[in-house]
Amino acid sequence: MVLANDGFDVVLTTDRSMMSNYHGKEFLGFLSTGPIFVTLGPFSFLSEKFHEWLAEPKVKTDKLGRPVQAPYGMRKVEAALIDAGIRAAIIDPDHVDKYLNRAKVLMLSHHDYFGLNPPSSTWAVIVGKEPLNALTFKKFMMRIKPKIDEAKAKNGLKVFVGGPSAWQWLYFPELMNYFGIDMVFDGEAEKLVVDMVERAINGEPIPKYLYVGRRDVPSVDEISTIKGASVNGLIEIGRGCPRGCSFCSVTLRPMRWYPLSKIEEELKVNVRNGVVNGLIHSDDVPLYGSDSIEPDMDKLIALHKLVKSYYKTIAWSHTTLGGFLYGETKYKMGTRLAEIIEDENQDWWGAEVGLETGSRRLAKMIMPGKAAPYKIEDWWTVVTEGLSVMHEVKLIPAVTMIIGLPGETPDDVMETIELVDRMRPYRSLLVPLFYVPMNHVRSDKGGWLYKYNLLPEHIELLKAVFHHSIYWAKDIVNKFYLKGAMNAPVRAAVNYFINYVDKRVSKLEDQLDEIVENMSKQRSETKMTPVKLINEIESSASK
């Protein structure tokens, strides 16, 4: 293997919307998926700075420019490379420039490179403005592009792009050429990434696109332990989901659970680096250690006791309403876990929960296993009773909903609206996500972002969703999420944001007919081509 004389052979980085700890509050990162939300006339640049401070504050770095906390997925790739004897490091975006002339490979990762994923695309459609995360990535790439070009000419630098939104690059080959992207790595990286990087370092051919299928996903033993702290102490406890929803790529992955010893190793890494609050991540946390949809209470209790022995506070990345309700009904799962989680350091915890649709007809078609072990025909009961249990044990869910599902009719939307009304008594935030059909991201017959079958009923649904979330947001922010004197500045900023959204929604209600007409016009007339996007990138960078 050919190695550089100094520096790192592989540099991993991303933009500020990803390389941040969001004031230690993971879910504040969602604010970066929205557009700049205030305009101050000639001082509009201040509103952008304010939004950046709130949604994507900088993290501390060491003297080499390595962030003290970095996105967990990047930590996994970094660890795999280091374990293979490759000199690799995650570098903060503010420091990456100085390493490119020596590096052999630059690896980029992102959850949403171009703002195509929900909820970024949802905001873009509703407000008609670019989301902050896409804007931040655009500016970052334009800043380092000259350095990339120079490094390619000088030392043959290869550029990889990966992460959950790697697929987005496939719809913009012109952008791949413009930024010098040599490889799109799509899927779980640990098993194949070392070979690809070694090929790039040695000047050997690499594929332009690599998709990691089910046969090539790593086993638990092939997944390296992180070497540095992860953003907000997030650690993985397993991968894969057995529920089989047709709109979700996670169901393509086999289920694998980390043993407690492997989880403890990563807890120790974070605590050694001063991170004592964290999230446990899997696609359905209550299924930890199980090979079905039946929770294993002994393993769940052991997991939570272990994590709480290291972390002061914890949250879950994901759970399901059906699984949580079943676990509570049969095993008192939520109640028993709350007794472990809720102590002198925390009195609640959070999780993301997928509602997707209130239409029982659609639910039966696209996610028949979502309510299991209950019947999907009982979806409304599962939702309301599941939320009721969460409310009682002080688990606060961020409930995602998909708008514009294939085959959705006005009756389906009205059924979802009725379910939202029934959810009002239960503390929760509802997060509307426009369905993103991958085959329509780039189309000659319409825009890659506005290809939605928007109905007047969808606007009514959005109004119901925002009213629910605004109603509960103030309670959650002030009594739970950001309470206390230390959080006062961020709490004030978030309350400002909530009031802004409240006013915005009220204004949108008075413009219902105009919104529907504009959406229809956007679908028929908007055509965002890669050439136009490049021009916008250059124009934005010049400003």
Steps between C-alpha positions, in 0.01 A plus 500: 500500500626847409489737796547873527799628692286689750139591568227246438459277196122506538307807615135466594287811531162660445342843529398683817137384492636151576817584693325651801364383833202739480560648846495147642137457390491250213152586375589868462690377195165470323492880486773483235253327268290817481562820305641818650191585700522875554567790264637825634508712183853630434619305803377164369854360534448520875201270480716241325769530768237470772352188339849349463575570867175338607494201264865421426745650754868417461661223702836513679802355323846388603818664369483284185149613419337174604154559656446382855162364387420375150204328329474138607493353149823681413655376824422143389671546163796674664534209743488239223781677314716546810455134598622408151819700553403797285581848625155653506335777699179697514583867449278796582377685188681818611834315496470259209662727238851463641493119471387454142840551332637201693195274514441215259126470568238753609182341635179705531185396681159657553140427596370731227754647257255697284195538726304230316417283798217570741463714703726734298294456184178550698610845616627585153160429347297676769713812534659503155853550635817295514555315829796603711674160482508508117619860507775414748619206292494711184719770657737243647554326166553827315759602759706181474452441126822686401693292755346179366592595143855584605542177699370290212754654266787484750461164676209320335250559781193278476165622636243259644145598599291283731251507783121461503451742209778371273230407244430870436822540302380249240241750379762770447786356291593854397556586866706186545725618218501860622617407850724214387310218669675172421272258683152482651498250788141406577428285806665358812871561453699290746542183293601657166636847572855395591550324168367799305722744688810283455429481128470878482821553697688262271364656182296192409160519324194561717134487399311824445209363705501226761178374658530284810241226469374264767782250436767762564375658821741447789441257781519635854858370527596693187380834640781696666470684830511878468830669590369845592185646651180501297268798471289519815618158613301306242589131499358220293349192662395322182399524134204387295122484546255210451183699426539515121351843416513543124621864509800434728846380399583391855286189458751377239763460770523183711448539874819501705541589868820609674592308815512707816880477506524673161253768606696560818821559303338790317343638817850513648636684194238772533532537876881522474445793265264678736170394339267380775160544336402292201265313272470129440435431136324224313203491268282377789670519840247280691592206274859497630630144518186354346472300178134591450254772604484359854704713744760321712451673832808357669725632223318834486534557872866399496562738208343798674672433830832486316444822307376689806809387693703713256263773378313750714218528247397284207250504215398254232545554129190304391214284617160397367154560642397138459815367663489745788131437572547122486804514726314706758184290483678166539811585701449853641802579282469879488428525871794278597745675269382839622597395852857452373518803268324764709709599801657808655661587164198468271124478531408412140647354183435534129478287186404527135183309412357430156127557455531544120125502429166494678337323208439138593457414132843640411659359815387151405655544154840646589573410865296200613762413762512847657243420770617142565421300700170687469301501177557798274122538476521613866756769414304788655469317833869407494597862432286666766560239769872487420526879531300487822753261655789717382333804652467323834861381520631836367642373175457794262473384137584689183234342278582494129227502235538449125297731277433411138540122519440318170131432454394742775148636449311791659319248722833362621619849591176582681537179700849609604365841603240332719768286666715811563203655679476193722872527582464850646489396870839330480829687533682468167642687204368413154752522217350506147722352229421520131542167327809513277464265203857422400415457131366857494792675664616606158247514221471671164128548563522681830713595792712259700357650817140592420367176352222467756137416453390778733133515585304771684453241775877487545500867595229430755711215635806724526295756692381230742854368543651843568226596744561177693877551506486868593255418780739243651834660399482775760422245772783271390761773457429686824413211734720222367748542215661835578403575857749646746719809513783352291268453204345846524663654186418202277154471656428863417619447141289188454193674645560777248509240224176340626325838502630568149361168374170572676468833320608344172237227525232755583600696193495188283147423614383823340669405173374145449376547144816686401724229646326219314517701177871575550579137579327392181692763304829386652431140404426593139761769442794445733799330349815502710782368284851424623638782279262745667596360839869555423423859403310546825790353695744741336265794548439414865872458566578838345255665739 
